[in-house]
Amino acid sequence: MLNSEVVPDRLLASVRSKTLSSPLPNSPSQQSMSMLSKLVRFLKSHPILFLLLLTPGIPEYLSASSQITLLVVNPVLFFLFLGANIGLYGSGVILIREAMIRWKKGWASVFLLGVGYGIVEEGLALWTLFNPLAQPVGNLGFYGHWLGVNWVWTIGLLIFHSVYSIGLPIFLFGLVFPELRHKSLVSMRGVRISVLGLTVDSILLFLLESVIYPNYNPGVGLMIFSGFVITVLVITARRLPGDFLKIKLSQPKWGPRKFAIVGALLFPATLLTGGIAPGANIPPEIPMVLDITFAMVILTRVFNSMGATNNQEQKVGLGIGLLFPIVVFGLIASIGIGNVLIVVADLFFVLFSRRLWRKWHQWTLLHRSALQTSLPGFGESPAPLFP
């Protein structure tokens, strides 16, 4: 904690001379950061593009589910997959973010809608929730398979999509562009285009799965049941109070480091239960319950400890913590398949995390020093990450 006796003169001068929303300048050499700066300037002018790239970037490219190496080996196929991923993830996150803003809902509604999105992608489009022979499912296609559903795989994957495919991109977008946090990014026409994009993409992937697995069909019953569950989730999210699972009006209970550690526990906690249980011959109901319990405990503890004021560094710590195990998992998975360009995605993660931390850490120092020297505070919405 700073006080007026120890604040350097140059820091106080910076507080007085800069606009209240402007962070301190960055120190890295301009030459080494030139390419990043050009990308930064472009994304600043196109925030929705940043969101569209971030959304599949986390669950697909950082995790190595989609290979960046294809950009060199087969660029046409890479951009075809990228378009399909943006059509799915991008459309989904835009629709759910717009619902959050237009319906004036909180994170609980976002997570419910994220589960609904996961069913659309993995159930209606890709069939991994049902097909026991689906390539990504592995032995979880037989362990816990009941009434045509891969239940252990389904629970873990729906939690992943809800948090990492939908919630985390929206959360990070709010930290990068705080002035857009409560603003719509698209008009009703954009909403309709997003619905159309998600629908067309899902239908095309459904047809592709029919070709890849000609001897399997989930059946009309599972498709109707999935549609019913999605409808219930959307209605529940629409009717849920906006302040449900709302951050408490208080100071943060933890420091940024603890938020990062707790955030980093979520992915392995929900991954390892389903990964270990089949080999240990544990009843499948146990990992299913553990996945839900771990996710609820970690997320509720985070919300109860975050506070609503002076918590920007804590939010950054949480975001980096959630991302870190995805990066590690993707790096380990890429070693076996020769996806060497995963290092590029990891480098962007490091640069992004560093820039995000520096921006909010500097803002926090200025905010505290301004309050303690009787200068006006900065409020909660400084300039975007991309100045």
Helices and strands as residue ranges (DSSP letters): H 9-17, H 34-45, H 47-56, I 57-62, H 70-73, H 75-85, I 86-90, H 91-102, H 107-119, I 120-125, G 138-141, E 145-146, E 149-150, H 151-160, I 161-167, H 168-176, G 178-180, H 188-212, H 219-239, H 256-276, H 285-306, H 312-337, H 342-372
